Amino acid sequence: MRELRTEIDIRATAEDIWNILMDFERFPEWNPFVRSISGEAKVGAGLSVRIEPEGGMGMTMMPKVIAADQAKKFAWKGKLLFAGLFDGQHEFMLEDQGGGKTKFVHREEFSGILVPILWPMLERNTTRGFNEMNAALKKKAEGN
């Protein structure tokens, strides 16, 4: 298993950031990495998620929601073709820092037999995509 993890401090409440993250219809307006999400944000629901890292290969995944904890954590788990080939557990976590500040943690755990082959591309392009999304979320949440 390999993990990518990024985080950013945002001057907004966890609830305000949660509302942005759950407004899937508006993702194309502000999100340079996760270009679209459709489906319901409830555990067990299927999603359609389009990811387009700059300089990388875009892909549409059909994961299942595994966590939807109001203003705390939203996560999904998906696979390429079948479990064990290339699996990913993607998470958005919100950590209330008090005083109207929140730490946004953006992470994914990758597992499967293709991970060692794809890791250099994932590490480069996906980390950049996470950071670009984090910065765009901060800008939107802070109203800048």
CORHUHU-V976516 format. One record per residue. N is the residue number from 1. RES is the residue in three letters. OMEGA is omega in radians with two decimals (* if undefined). D_FIRST is the distance of its C-alpha to the first C-alpha in Angstrom with 1 decimal. Layout:
N/RES/OMEGA/D_FIRST + N/RES/OMEGA/D_FIRST
//
This chain:
1/MET/3.06/0.0 + 2/ARG/-3.10/3.8 + 3/GLU/2.91/6.8 + 4/LEU/-3.11/10.4 + 5/ARG/3.03/13.2 + 6/THR/3.07/16.9 + 7/GLU/3.13/19.9 + 8/ILE/3.06/23.7 + 9/ASP/-3.09/26.8 + 10/ILE/3.09/29.1 + 11/ARG/3.09/32.7 + 12/ALA/3.13/32.7 + 13/THR/3.09/32.2 + 14/ALA/3.13/29.1 + 15/GLU/3.12/31.3 + 16/ASP/3.14/32.4 + 17/ILE/3.09/28.9 + 18/TRP/-3.12/27.8 + 19/ASN/3.08/30.9 + 20/ILE/-3.10/29.9 + 21/LEU/-3.12/26.3 + 22/MET/3.10/27.8 + 23/ASP/-3.04/30.5 + 24/PHE/-3.09/28.6 + 25/GLU/-3.07/31.9 + 26/ARG/-3.13/32.1 + 27/PHE/-3.11/28.7 + 28/PRO/-3.11/30.3 + 29/GLU/-3.02/32.8 + 30/TRP/-2.96/30.6 + 31/ASN/-3.11/26.9 + 32/PRO/-3.07/26.2 + 33/PHE/3.06/22.6 + 34/VAL/-2.99/22.4 + 35/ARG/3.07/25.7 + 36/SER/2.99/26.2 + 37/ILE/2.98/25.2 + 38/SER/-3.09/27.3 + 39/GLY/-3.12/27.4 + 40/GLU/3.13/27.8 + 41/ALA/3.08/25.8 + 42/LYS/-3.08/25.8 + 43/VAL/3.13/23.3 + 44/GLY/-3.13/23.2 + 45/ALA/3.04/24.7 + 46/GLY/3.10/23.5 + 47/LEU/2.88/23.2 + 48/SER/-3.05/23.7 + 49/VAL/3.10/21.8 + 50/ARG/3.12/22.8 + 51/ILE/3.13/20.7 + 52/GLU/3.09/22.5 + 53/PRO/3.12/21.1 + 54/GLU/3.13/24.1 + 55/GLY/-3.12/24.2 + 56/GLY/-3.14/21.3 + 57/MET/3.08/21.4 + 58/GLY/3.09/22.0 + 59/MET/3.05/20.7 + 60/THR/-3.12/21.7 + 61/MET/3.13/19.3 + 62/MET/-3.08/20.5 + 63/PRO/3.05/18.1 + 64/LYS/3.09/19.3 + 65/VAL/3.12/20.0 + 66/ILE/3.07/18.2 + 67/ALA/3.07/19.9 + 68/ALA/-3.10/23.2 + 69/ASP/-3.06/24.5 + 70/GLN/3.07/27.5 + 71/ALA/3.12/27.2 + 72/LYS/-3.03/24.0 + 73/LYS/3.00/20.9 + 74/PHE/-3.07/20.4 + 75/ALA/3.04/17.1 + 76/TRP/3.10/16.4 + 77/LYS/-3.13/13.9 + 78/GLY/-3.14/14.4 + 79/LYS/3.03/13.7 + 80/LEU/3.13/15.2 + 81/LEU/3.12/18.0 + 82/PHE/-3.12/16.4 + 83/ALA/3.09/13.5 + 84/GLY/3.10/10.9 + 85/LEU/3.09/12.0 + 86/PHE/-3.09/10.3 + 87/ASP/3.10/9.5 + 88/GLY/3.02/9.6 + 89/GLN/-3.04/10.7 + 90/HIS/-3.09/13.2 + 91/GLU/2.92/15.3 + 92/PHE/3.13/18.6 + 93/MET/-3.14/19.7 + 94/LEU/-3.14/23.3 + 95/GLU/-3.13/24.4 + 96/ASP/-3.14/28.2 + 97/GLN/-3.09/29.6 + 98/GLY/3.09/33.2 + 99/GLY/3.12/36.0 + 100/GLY/3.11/34.7 + 101/LYS/-3.11/31.6 + 102/THR/2.98/28.0 + 103/LYS/3.07/24.6 + 104/PHE/3.11/22.5 + 105/VAL/-3.09/18.7 + 106/HIS/-3.05/16.8 + 107/ARG/3.02/13.0 + 108/GLU/3.02/10.2 + 109/GLU/3.13/6.7 + 110/PHE/3.06/5.6 + 111/SER/3.13/4.6 + 112/GLY/-3.03/7.4 + 113/ILE/3.13/9.6 + 114/LEU/-3.07/10.7 + 115/VAL/-3.13/7.9 + 116/PRO/3.14/9.2 + 117/ILE/-3.07/12.6 + 118/LEU/-3.00/12.4 + 119/TRP/-3.12/10.5 + 120/PRO/3.11/14.0 + 121/MET/3.13/15.5 + 122/LEU/-3.09/12.9 + 123/GLU/-3.12/13.0 + 124/ARG/-3.00/16.8 + 125/ASN/-3.10/17.9 + 126/THR/3.08/15.7 + 127/THR/3.09/16.1 + 128/ARG/3.11/19.8 + 129/GLY/3.09/19.9 + 130/PHE/-3.11/18.5 + 131/ASN/3.10/21.1 + 132/GLU/3.09/23.8 + 133/MET/3.13/23.3 + 134/ASN/-3.14/23.3 + 135/ALA/3.13/26.5 + 136/ALA/3.09/28.1 + 137/LEU/3.11/27.4 + 138/LYS/3.14/29.0 + 139/LYS/-3.12/31.9 + 140/LYS/-3.09/32.5 + 141/ALA/-3.12/32.2 + 142/GLU/3.11/34.4 + 143/GLY/-3.14/36.9 + 144/ASN/*/36.9
//
